[in-house]
Amino acid sequence: MLETIIINNMIKNFIFQNFLSFKEETVFTMERQKNDASHKESFFKTSEGDLLRSAIVYGANASGKSNFSKALVFFQRFVTEGLKLSLANSPIQTVPFLLDVNTQSMPSCFEVELLIGEIRYVYGFEVTQDRVHREWLHQYPNKKVLFDRNGTIETSQRNLKEATSDLKEKTRSNVLFLTVLASYNGEVSNKIVDEIKKITVFPADQKDLMLEYSFQVYPRYKDKIDRMIFESDVGIKAFKIAQKEVTKDEFVPPVFPEQVREFLTAGKNKFVHRQVSTVHTMYDSKGTEVKDVEFDFFAQESEGTKRIFGLAGIIAEALDKGNVLMIDELSASLHPFLCRYILKLFNSKKENPKNAQLIFTTHDVSLLDSEILRRDQIWFSEKDRYGSSKLFSLAEIGERKDLNYGKRYFEGRYGALPYINSLEGIDQL
């Protein structure tokens, strides 16, 4: 059986199979390798063993790095939003491995293991685009089957009182039983779904969403965000954010095509314009401060500065709540030193007392450094000749702790590098 563990909203393992480019069972773990005690600030103790505060995934373009984050996104959304899709008769948004004649019609598989208080729950499901094939929820210690679904739903009324016959009958073939139970305020199911909701994943193409998210949480985390911006040395002293309610025509002027106006205003009851300024310091020829100058954030600040602000808000919230945060392509538009700074925030007991966890994909090889990362924090994604991705850690390879990981990665010792065809003939172009 597939096994994944999330403890108090902390990921120990995430395992999935037959999803996008991942054909085989894929195991990602945040569990500390027991025979390695280096970088003690990078892990913390739990009743289920030591867990890592951060992990990085490397790999060539199209190797499967982003599909790894998409697997976590699908799992979370199907658990938390699957009921709405079911009522709309929308197909389940899973995509199996399509480059094998056998896997095209086989289910995609996911499983999580949650520790809530002293109770450990094992929850998993297997789905195709039209229905849920299997689903299970078990409780430990002293294994108890709370429910098991394989065509029919078998429940233990004694162990899970919320799993009534009426709710079993209400559960459609294309929705999870756990989701149905939680929608009716089941005590156990709500706890599990609430923990899954706390996992925050930002795909690489959601930069605008990250920026909007940071604007939303800025009033709550102003001091922390301002500090991160100051530490990033982008020359900003402060932010000024003002919002005002406007009319629909002011929000999207009538000169825009009607279909564009409908798209941008769909579902909105009120329309808000946000004005954001950044405060910089003007100096005279002697280097003396003269006055403050305001810049328009959107028009005058660099893409890198916008990226830093977008990251600062979601990082501040994760550290404050002790959540799991996954970011695809963290290093995009960022200097390598800023990536190190973010990594150190999560690996610090002082800055991260609630044991938030950061997982991110990157091409920044400067982070492949044994001075800042353990071997079990470094992961690689690689695709074989048949288009199937695999995920593996440096700890699995058995590298020594004192080696130059970055140099050896470029030498091809770990794989997960792009294959570049011969450059001969480039001069003829």
N, C-alpha and C positions, 0 to 999 in steps of 0.2 A: 504494500500500500504506500502511496506517496505520502511524504511527511514534511510538514512545515510548521514552524513554531514562531508565534509572536507572543512575547511575554510582557504584560502590562503595556501594550502598544509598543513593544520592542520586538524587532524581527530577529529570530534565531535562524530559521531557514525559510526559503520560499522555493517551492518545487512545482514545476509545470511540465506539460508534455503535449506534443502535437498542436502547437500554436505558432502561427506565422512560420518563421524560418527554423523554429526549434522542433525537430522531429522526435528526438529521443527525450527520455526523462531528464530534466535539467535541474540541477541542485545548486542553489545559491545559499550560502550559510554565513551568518554573522557570529558564529560560535568561535571562541578563541581556540587556537590549536594548543593542546595541553602541554606539549613539550617545548613551548616557546613562551618565556616570561618577559621578553623584551618590551619596551615602551609600555610600561604598566599604566600610564595615563590614558592609553588608547582602549582599555577595556574596563568593564565593571562587573561586579559579582551579582548573581541572581540565584534563586533557589534551583534554577535549571542549568547552572554552570555559568562560566564567564562569557560575556557578550561584548562584541566590538562596538565602538562608538562610530566608526566610519569605514567605508570601503570604496574603492575606485575600480571602474571597469574600463579597460583599454581594448582597442581592436581597430582593424581597418574599416574604411567606409563600407557599408552594406554587409558587415560581418555579423550583425544581429544585436549590437548594443542597444539600439533604440527599440528593437522588438522585445528585449528583456523588460524595459520600462513599460511597454505597451501591454505585456502580459499582466503586470501588476495593476495597471489601469483597468484592463478588462475585468479582472477578478473583482476588484473593488466596486466597479460600477454595476456589474451584474448582481452582486449581492445587495447593493444599496438602492439601485434604480430599476432593477429587473421587473418589478411589479408594473411600473408605468409602461414599459415596453410590451409586456404581456397583454395588458388591457387594450393597447393600441394594435395588437396582433402584428407587431414588428418582429422581424427575424432576430434571433439571438446573434449578437455581433462578434461571434468567435470566427476565426479563420484558421482552418487546419493547415498542416504542411501540405502544399499542393504539388510538390515535385516527386511524389511517390504514389503509384497507382493504388496502394493499399491504404494510405493515411488520409486520402481525400474524403473518404466517407466515414472515417473513424472519429470518435469524440475527442475533444480537447479535455485535458485533465488538470485539476488544481486541488490543492489541499493546504489548509492552515492548521496550526496548533496554537491555542491561546491559553495563557495562564491568567485567570481572573481570581484574585485572592489566592487561596490554596488549591483551587480546582483547575485542572487542565482539561481543555476541550479540544478535540480533534474534529475538524470540519472540512469536508471536501465535496467536490462534485465533478461529474463528467457530462459534457454537453456537445451537441451539434447545433447547427443553426435553427433547427426546427423544434428541438425538445431537450429536456434534461433526462439523461439516460440513467444516471446514478447520483445519489446524494446521501451523505451520512453525517451524523453527529454523535460522537462518543465522549464519555467523561472519565477522567482519571483523578486520583488513584482508584484502584479496584474497578477496573474497566466496566462501564455501564453503557449499553447501547441506548442512546436517547431516541434516535430514530435511524432507520435505514430504508432508503428508497431504491428500488430496483424494479421499475414497472409500477408496483404498488408501494405505498408508504407504510412501513411497519413501525409502530411507536410503542414506547413504554409509558403508559399513563402514570405508573407509579414513579418513574424517574423523571418524567417531563410532563407535568400536569397541563401545561399550555397546549400540548399537541392533541387537541380534541378531534373526534371523528368528523365534526362539522368542518373544521379547518382543513382536514385532509381532503374532504370532498370539494372544497373551494379552490384547492391548488391545481392550477392548470398545468398541462404537460410542459409548457415553455417558461415556467417560473420556478424559482427555488422555494422549497417548503420553509426554509429558514427565513426567507424574506417575507413570506406570508405570515408566519408566526410573529415576527417583529412588527408587522403592520397592525396586528391586533394586540400590541403592547405585551407580548409574552416576556416574562421576566428574564429568562436565560437567553432567549434569542435576541432581545434588545441589547443586552450586555455585549454579546458577540458582535452584532452589527455596528454598535457604537464604536467599538475598538477598531473595526475595519475602516470606519469612516475617518478615523483620525490619521490614517496614513495619507500623506500628501505627496502627489507625484506631479512634476511639471515636465511635459515633453519638450523637446528642443524647439518646436514650432510655436510655443506658447509664450513668447517674450512679452507680448502686449498684456496677456493675462497676468503674468508675474508683476508687471508694472502696476496694473490696476489693483492687484491684491495688496501690494505694498502701500499704495495710496489709501486703501481702505483701513489698513491696520496702523498707519502712521500715527494717528492721535494716541493710540494705546501704547506704542513702542517708540515714541519720538526720541527719547534719550538714547536708546540702544541703536536705533537706525542712524541718528546723527553721529554717534560715536564711530560706527562702522564706516560711514562716509568720510569722517575726519581721518581715521586710520588709513583709509585708502589713498589719501594724499592727492585728491583731485581738485583742491583749491576752493572747496565750498565751505563756507562758514555756517550757513543755515539754509533751511527751506522755508518758503512762504507758500502755503496752500490755501486757496480760497475757492469756494463753490457757490454758485448761484443757480437758482431754478430758472429755466428759460422755456419758451414756447417750442412746439414741435418744429415750426418753420425756422426758428433760430437755431435749433439743434441740428436739423438737416435742411438747409435752404431749398426752396422749391426748384431751383435750377438743376438739382440732381434728378436723374430719372426716377419715376415713381416706384419702380421695382427696387431700386437702391434705397429709397426713403422707407419703404415698407420693411426691408431687411434690417435696416439700422434702428428702426423704432419698434419692431415687433416685441410685444410683451412688456413694453414700458408704460407705466402710468404717469410718470413725471420725467422731465428731461433736465439734465444738469450739465452745466459747463464748468470745467475745473480749470482754474488758472494757477499755474505753478511757477514760482520764481526761485532762483538760487542766489544766494548772497555771496559775493566775492569781495576781495580787498583791493583797492587801488593804491599804488605806491608812487612816490616821486622818484626823481633820478638818484636820490641818495638812499633809497630803500626804506624810506619812512612811510608808515601808513598814512594815507590821506583821507580816504572815506570808503564807505561800502558802496558797491555797485550791484544792481540786480540784473540777472540774465533771465531770459525766457527759457525755462527748462526744456521744452519740446523743440524750440527753434535753435537754441544756441549751445546746448550741452551735447557732448559727444555720445555716440552709441555706447561706448564703454561706461560712461558715467550713468547713463540710463540703465544699463545692465546691472551695475553695482547697486543702484537704488532698488531695482526690481528684486534683486537677491536679498538685500538687507532686510526687507520686511518679512519675507517668508522664513529667513534664518532666525530673526528675532523671535518670531512666534514659535518656531520649532523648539528653540532653546528654552523659551519660557514655559511651554507646556510639556516638554519631554516627548515630543512626537517623532515619528519616523518621517524623514524628508528625502525624497528621491528626485534628482535633477538630471535630465538628459543634456549632455554637452555643457557642463558647468563652465568650462574655460572659454566658451565663445565670447569674443570681444573683451576678455579679461587678461591682464598681465599675469604671468605665472606666480609672481609674489602674492597677488591677491588670492589666487587659488590656495596657496600655502596658508595664508592668513585665515581663510574660511575653514580649512582643514584643522588648523590649530584651535580654533574656537570650539569645534565639536570634540576634539581630543583632550580638551582641558577640563579637569574636574572643577576648577573655579568658575569657568565660563559656562560649563554644561553640567550643573549639579543634578539635573533631573534626568540625565542620561538619554538625551535625544540622540537619534542616530541619523547619520548622513550617508547616503549612497549616491554616487554620481558617475556618469560616463564622461570620458575626456580623451583628448589627443595630447594633452600636456605631459610630455615625457619627463620634464624636469621634476615631476612629483615622484618619479620612480627612484626613490632615494631611501636607502636603509636607515638613514638618520632620522627620517620622519614617519616612515611607514613600516609596519610589520609585513611579513610575507603573506599572512592570511588576510590582509587588507587589500591586497593587489590581485585583481582578476583580469582575465583576458577572454575576449569573444573571438571566435574563429569559425569560418565557414569552410566546409569540405567541398570536394569537386562535385558533389551531388546537390549542393545548395543547402545543406543542413548545418545549422549553427550549433556550436557547443560552447559552454561556459566553464572555465576552470581557473583555479587560483594558483598563485606562485607557490603556496604551501604544498599543493599537490605535486608540483614538479620536484620538490625536494632541494631547492637552491639553498646555499649557505647564507647566513644572515649578514655576512660582511662583504658581499659582492656589490659591484656597481650594476644595479638592476637596469638602469637606463641604457648603459652601454651594451649590455648583453641582449636587451630587447632589440636594439638596432642591429645587432649582429644576427638576429633571427633565432636566438636560443630558445625563445618561448613561443615562436609562431605568432599568430594574430597580427601579422604585417601585411600590407597590400602587396600584391604581386604586380610589378611594373614590367610591361613588355619591353623588349630591347629598345633603347633609344637611338639605335643606329638609324640613320636616314633622316634624323631631325634637321640636319643642316640642309637637306634638300627641300624642306618646306618653304 
